[in-house]
């Protein structure tokens, strides 16, 4: 017998009464099926609910063949009436996260045509995978628009259109759907097939914040938070910045500049020199002189190389595999190194034989001279700290 799904009737309902249909020993304690429940089962990237059934702890919830199975720490008797209560604070956080993800995915789909190809609510962040690349400027614009939809407090609509009506709805979906389809509509922002629980109106989301974006397969992976969890994380960041501000005797919005000055001063003690200007990065000194640029991250490094590099050889030294992949993909030099010295840029070192000439540019013959060798290749060299 299919379980009556109270969470679809009212996602904010936290308590209910039900009857135990079955109770069997399972891998996670006892598998309890009720005739009706507010407990949402894991699905659609959203974790299953936890809570209590007449004082018995429910550690997770799943669906099997139309029945909602509650993983309980202790057994319950068949036919027994129980009072259920979900962990509503946890559920509401998931509702904020899920509805916020819909808005963000809808905005990105409308602006760029990218598909949401992966979604997961993790312990620390929500991750969303998209099928195309996004710049920092794109992310700022998308985040701003997404929050505008939050502050408009748009009512969220849940419908179950029939097959004919479904054909006329431009909804997002990761796969071809048959049978009854549940459509979640945020008017103007998103239309998506979804089985998850959502807030009643967008204002309940409170806030949508993007914390990171890295290259993932042929697109990007975003880490985001919404609502209560976004506020909690931002509060932790603010507290950390407050402490750093005190240690550096700098205003909270000037801590990065203070750290930069401190690092520059330490670097000057190790390697005495004078501040480098833009022209220095385009100069071949023909001497033991380095022009050093300190950047905030891999994207800034890629931008600097694109503006000042010769296309001969460039390297990244990093543990972060996502940063490594992004660097290799974006830097269009003849030789790109990961955790290895650019001094290996030599035909002999590449095992191609001696070089017939010397070049400091991208076009560089390595090995025996010929038409094929004069065609520019991109060599990707990976190491673990080797120097020549």
Secondary structure, DSSP 4 states (H G I P E B T S, - for coil): -PPEEHHHH-TT--EEEEEEEEEEEETTEEEEEESEE-PPPSBTTBPPP-EEETTEEEEEEEEETTEEEEEESS---TT-EEEEEE-HHHHHHHHHHHHHHHHHHHHHHHHH---EEEEEE-SS-EEEEESS---HHHHHHHHHHHHHHHHTTPBEEEE---HHHHTT---B-SS---SS--EEEETTTEEEE--S---SBGGGG--EEEEEEEEETTEEEEEEEEHHHHHHHHHHHHHHHHHHHHHHT--GGGHHHHHHHHHHHHHHHHS------GGGGG---SSS-------SSHHHHHHHHHHH--SSEEEE--S-HHHHHHHHHH---SEEEEEE-GGG-STTTTTS---SS--SSS----SS-STTTTS---EEEEEEEE--
